[in-house]
Amino acid sequence: MKLVILDRDGVINLDSDEYIKSPEEWTPIPGSLEAIARLTQAGFRVVVATNQSGLGRGMFDMATLNAMHDKMHKAVSQLGGRIDAVFFCPHAQEADCACRKPRPGMLLEIAERFNLPLAQVPAVGDSLRDLQAASAAGARPVLVLTGKGQRTADAGGLPAGTEIYRDLAAAAAALTA
């Protein structure tokens, strides 16, 4: 099985320092939905792994998060793609949980659920914590320069072997080449 793990905010959709709190605020990055369709059509299982501390902070509820993800699933499906699963950490940073990136818990749960070791599984993110979680879980860290990605690249200190692409479309093109 070919698997790819994607962060959500800043990779698939536009990010906001004020959090994405509603389906109306969820706007795809140009080319990202087509990239997911390309990955799907190339035989990849696409899984989203996202920190959603807005839940823990009371900024939105589960019904709203589900509505955002429903919008994402439908938009991807309309282009011939599929997101096989969405894993999320609902906790605020203060909770000190094992699932919040940069900790690898969420990615390890994906490995267990899909019964697949994460060695060589690309984990695409736009922040250092995404890459740190990928590295800690044994996955292949991939940075996109959308969202916080350019700032992340400029700050340096990336895990060894991190691949860098302009956006999810460029990453998908490389993964499916």
Helices and strands as residue ranges (DSSP letters): E 2-6, G 23-25, H 32-41, E 44-51, H 53-56, H 62-77, E 85-89, G 93-95, H 105-113, E 122-125, H 128-137, E 140-144, H 149-155, E 163-165, H 168-176
